[in-house]
Amino acid sequence: MKKIGFIGAGNMGTAMIRGLATANLVEKEDIIVCGRHIEKIQPLETEFNGLLLTTNPEKLVEQADIIILSVKPYTIPEILTSVKDKLTSDKIIISVAAGVTINDLEELTSSTAKIVRVMPNTPALVGEAMSSISPNANVTSEETQQISAIFSSFGESEVVPESLMDAVVGVSGSSPAYVYMFIEALADGAVLNGMPRDKAYKFAAQAVLGAAKMVLETGEHPGKLKDMVTSPGGTTIEAVKSLEDNGFRSAVLSAVQAAAQKNSSM
């Protein structure tokens, strides 16, 4: 595996760095992290002894074979302009910034640059991220496999055309927030019925985890799995009716659409 450099170590950057370091896909000495303030990224070196730290993006680009841009979208033009002279044709640039297209990145670098647009999510922190991978035409299939291996080291990844990026943001990039809200609401319901809050969060979170695992591991349609739980005249079908009466599906569809549209307009 090549040297991997992260420019930016905010919430998403830190999640990916921790996921990659924990997975042991690369040696820690082959991970370089660049941040504006050394004191803010110093805890990563303490946590994962061997990581290389710098505040100089040019120094990182010189050393890294794969450069992951994990910064706010509005800072990317400044960063790429400052390192453009160091971006040799063999280096791979990966952006996880919402709203920054492959075409935008090519205009800031060159039409021959190897560019990959990726949308991971924060469950990378616990090794359960879902990441979409969209390479430009300059990235070889072997290089795409290498990128997939990186992002699969802390979860799952799928190669998709960039045209699906808005949908990806809605269904996985932003959706952990929806799920946290759902877990919190489930727990509130349990508390309303007398359960202590700490136990309510555990029951709710484990139920969501188990249900998701059933979908992934059985390959069954979610509707079929739902039907397996809903006995005639039972408690579950009563709860399902309540969700439907209150527009549950419509609210979720609207949330995914809202996130997708926002990403499209950025």
C-alpha positions, 0 to 999 in steps of 0.5 A: 500500500502507498503512503496516504496523506490526509489534509484536514482532521476534523470529524470526518477526517479523524474518523477515517484516520482512526478507522484506517489506523485501527484496520492496520491496512497500512503501516502507521508510518505511512499515514501523514496528517496535515492540520492548520494547528499542530496542537489539534492533531497531536492527539492522533499521534498520541493515540496511534504512535507513528503517524506523521504530522505536519501543518504544511500541505506542500510537504504532505503532497510531496511525501504522499502517493494518495492525498485525501482532502477532508476539509470544508468545500470552500477551502479546497481551491486555496489548498489545491492552488498552493500545492499544484506544483507538487501534484505529479501525474502519478498522485491520486487526489481524493475529495470527500467534500460535499458539493465539489465535483470531479470537474471542479477538481480537474479545473483546479489541478489539470485534466490529466490528474487522477481524481476520485470523489468519495462520500464516506460517513462518520460510522468510520469511527467504529469501522462501519462506514458506507462510502461511495467511490467515483473515479475520473477517467484517469484513474485505473481499475487497479487504482480504484481497487486500491481506493476501495480497499482503503475505504473498505478497511473501515466499513463498506464501499461501492464504486458508483457514477458521480451522477449518483452522488446526491442520492448517496449523500441523502441515503448514507452520507447524512443518514446517520443523523436520521438514525440517531434521531430515530434511536433517541425517539425509540428510547423516549418512547421506552422511557415514557413506558417506565424504562430507565434511559440508559437501558432504553438507549441500549435496547433501541440501538441494539434493535436498530443494529440487529435489524440492519444486520438482518438486511445485509446478511440475509439479502431479503427485501426489508418489506419481507423482514418487516412482515416476519415481525408483524403478526396478525392483530399483534403489537407490531402491526399496531405500531406500523399503522401508527407510523404510517398514520403519522407519515413516517415513510413520507418524512424519511423520503422527504429527508433523503430528498432534502439532503440530495437537493442541498448537496446538488445546490452546493 
